[in-house]
């Protein structure tokens, strides 16, 4: 018996896109390097190692986002309390749309997401940094 979903992931993404700000690659490039803007890369570290990353972006895996945003969480990260504008991106734009919507719903503002994600960023010729795996800590 197939799973009867109430909403598809496409519906969730479409609903998020209707409520969040979406930036073009050109708009995002204009913000790169500004001290009042933090780019949040939601991709898994293996994606960063394979594809590279946006210079200066902070990697926040999608599974930890809410915990890092919430000041009452033991996992809270201070950069989310900076008052900066946050621009979320992933590989293609779906995870970042959902993440931006969630962050906005939590009260983090202003937030936006990058249309087309890192794939569109890289394809446009925008700057890409090599990301090396971090060595495992020795005991």
Buried (B, 14 or more C-beta within 10 A) or exposed (E): EEEEEEEEEEEBBEBBBEEBBBBEBEBBBEBBEEEEBBBBBBBBBEBBBEBBBBEBBBBBEBEBBBEBBBEEEEEBBEEBEEEBBBBBBBBBBBBBBBBBBBBBEBEBEEBBBBBBBBBBBBEEEBBBEEBEEEEEEEE
